[in-house]
Amino acid sequence: MRWVCAAWLAVLCGGALAAEPQVAQITWLVGDTLAVRNPGGVERPSDRMIGWLTKRLDRVAHHRIPANAKRSWRLIAAGEQVCHAGAVRLAERERLAYFSNTWLLPPVHVITSVAGSSRLPLTAAGRVDLVRLLNDRHLHGMAVQGRSYGVEVDALLAEAGQGAALQYVTAGDFGSNIMPMLLRGRIDYALEYPNALAAFAESQPDADRLTALPINGVTTPVVSGVACPRTPWGLAAIRLIDRELGTPEGAALLRESLTAQLSAGVTQSYRTQLDSFFQQRSRPTPAF
């Protein structure tokens, strides 16, 4: 009897070991709109991170494909062997994916023209009343379908529902055409992270005609991370990725790529939170 039990245990353990997936390649889903200029041209934070990981995970083949938010999460939900290079971390997404945190983003702002900012409903402190704005039929806004703008803003958008005077677009990326539309006056405002405007200004001199206004009541920074499907392969892949990012060198790379797109004022406002976040990021993640 003992021999039979031992035999079954050996089969089970052997089967488990045999089923341990090998991560031979990672297909990276990329589509962020944050790009900054450097001596070599224009570079996105996800490009820097993937390039850095490619050198360290040199036994893994790395491929990149452009994918908008909707397509990205459809592929992850299907269990494809892909990893999103920079996804907002939400409880509902954790049911679909394993995460390794990468960046702490300032909360979403309302991007509008400097000339038109006085038309928006503002508090005495100059913060946008988003509920009133969404219900103002004289102002036309834009957001990207399937994209998360953080828990607080997502909740306000869900509450407004179909009644919001907001157009959702399924962009080929994460909405890189939206700020040019603002400059041309085709829309009155858009929802975006403030570092996206700073990145846009790197290549558009007239971006100083746009401004990023904070949203009243929205103060919590947004955690972004690499997301791989909640499958055995996805767990193996996220462990490899997190092992490299969870080092002082990995944390320094991620911090530099983020702060390169933030204004000095925004960086200073969130310095304490950024310090804490990247101190934690300099170590491996205990759980995914």
N, C-alpha and C positions, 0 to 999 in steps of 0.2 A: 504493500500500500504506500509505504514511504517512497519507494522507488518510483511508483506511478506519479505521485505528487511532485517529486523532484523532476521527473521527466516533463510533466506539464509546465512546471515553472521555467524549466530551461527553454521549452518551446515558446512560452509567452515572452520571456525576457529576450530570447533570440529574435523573435518576431518584432519586438519593440525596437531592438537595436537595428534590425534590418530596415525598419520603416523610418528610421531617423533620416530626414531628407538632407541631401547635399545641395548647397546653394552654389550652383555652377555659374549662374548669371542672374543679374538683377536688371529688370527693365524699369527705368525711372520715369515716372509721370511728372512732367514739368509744365508750368504754365503761369508762373507768377509774373507780375508786371513790374516788379521792383528791379530796376537796373541802374547801375552807377558807372560813370566813366572812369577808366584807369588808363595807364599808358598803352595798354594793349588793345583798347577799344571799350566796348560796353560789356559789363558783366553783371549777372544776377547772383544774389546770395546762394540760390540753389545750385548754380553752375560751380561756384567756388566750393561748396560743400561736396558735391558729387565728384569734382576733380580731385579734391583732397582725399576722399574715401577711395577713389579708384587707385591711387598710388599705394594706399595701405592695404586694401583688399585686392592685391594684384593677382590672386588666383581665381578671382571672380570676374566674369565678363560683364561689363557695364554698358547698357544701352539707354538712350534717352528718346522719349517720344513726347511730342506736345499733346496735352490733354486738358480740356476745360474741367471745371468742377464736376459737372454732371457726368461726363464720361469717366472721370477718374474714379468716382465712387461706385459707378456701375461695374467697373472692372474689379475693384477691390471686393465688392459684395459678391461677385461671381467667383472669388477665390483665385483669380489669375495671379501668376507669379510676377507681380508688379509692386512697386513701392512709390507712394506719393512723396515728393521731395519737400513739401511744406504745407501741411494741412492743419487747419484750426482744430484743436483737440476739444471734442464735445463728448458728453456721456453716451449719446446715441451712436456716435461714430466708434466708440470703444467696443461696441457690440459687434462691429464689423472688422476692426483692425487693431493690431498691436501698435503702440506708439513709442517713439523715443523723442523726447522733447528737444527742440533745437533753438527756438527763439521766443522771446517775450515781447509781444508787439504792443505799442500804445493803443488804447481803444480807438475804434472807428470814429472818424470825424465826418462832418458834412463838407464836401468840397464844392465851392461855388466861386463865381467871379468876385473880385474885389468890388467892382462897381455895383453888382447886384446883391451884395451881402445884406444891405439895409432892408431888402424886401423880405428877408426871412424872419420868422418869429423868433426873437431873441430875448433872453432874460436880461436883467439889469447887469449881470456879470458877463454878458456877451456870449452865452451858451445857447445853442439851438434847442428850441422846444420841438422835438422830433414828432410828437403826437400831432401837434397843430400843423406842422409842416406837411406831414403825410396826408392830412385832410384838406389842404389848401389846393383847390382845383385850378388856381391861377398860376401855380408853380409846377413845373414838370421835372421830375427827378428820374434817376436811373440807378439800377442795381443789377447784379449778375445772378441769373437763375442758378440755384444749386450751391451757391457759395455761402459760407457762414461769415457773419460780421461780428461774431462774439455772442455769448449767451444773452447779454442785456439787450443788444440791438435786435438780435433774432427774435426775442420775445416781443418787442415793440412792433416789429414787422408782422409777426404772426397775429398779434392783436388787431392791427389795422386791416389785415387780410385784403380782400378784393376791393375794399373801399378806399385803399390808399391811392393817391395820385402819383403813383410810382410805376415806371415801366421796367419790367424785368427782361433782360436780354440773355440769350444763350450764346455767349461770346466764344470765338474760336480759342481764346485763351481765358485769362481771368479779367478781361475788360480793359485791355490796353488802349482801345479806341475811345474810351469814355472821356478822358480828360481833353483830348483834341476836340471832341464834341462840345465840351464846356467852353473851350476857347472860341469856337465858332458860334456860340450862342444858340446851339440847337437844343440844349437842355439847360435848366436853371441850376441844378445841383446834382450831386452824386454822393453815394456812400463809399468811403474808401479809408484805408489806413493812412495816417499822415505821412509815413515814410514813403508811400507811393508817390505823393506829390513831390517830395524832395528828390526822389529818383527821376521823376519826369522832368524836373527842372534842369537836370544834368544835360539833357539833350534838346530842351526847348527854352530858348532865351526869354520868350514871351510868357513863360509859365508864371512870372511874377504878377500876371493879371489874375491869377487864381489864389485862393486862400483856403486854409483848412480851419473850420470852426468846430470847437468841441460840442458834444451833445450833452444837454442837461441830464444829470443823473447817471451818465455812463462814464464810469471812472476806473473800472477794473481792466488791467492789461489782459491781453489775449495770448494764451499759450499756443504755439504752433509746433509741429513736430513731423518727423518722418513717420508715415503710416504704411504698414504692410498688412496684407490680409490675415484675418484670424484663422489661420490654418497651420499645420505643422511646418510647412515651408516658410510661411510668414513669420512664425516665431523664431525659426532658425536664422532667417535673414535679419530680423530686427536685433537679435542678439549680436550678430556680427557687426552690424552698424553701430549699435550702442556701445560695444566694447571699444571702438575707436573714438567715438564722440565723447565718451565718458572719461576723458583724460584732460589734464591742464592744457595740452596743445589743442585738442578738439574744442574745448570751451573757448579758448582764445580766438580761434578761427571764427567760430560762430558769432562771438561778441563783436569782433572787428567788422564782419560782413554786415551786421545789423546796424551798428552805430555809424557806419559810413553813410547811411541813408537818413539818419536822424539829425534834426537841427540841434544846436547846442542847448537851446531852451528845453526841448523835449527830453533830451538825454539827461539834463540836470533834474527835471521834474520827476523822472522815474529812476534816478540813480540807485537809490536804496533797493528798490525791487529788482533792478537789473543786476546789482552786485549779488544779491541773494540767489537769484535764478542761476547765474553763471557759476557761482560757487558750487551749487548743487550739480550743475551740468559737468563740472570737472571730474565727477566720479560716475561710475557705472550706475545705471538705473536698477534699483532692487527688484522691481516688478514692472510688467508692461501692461 
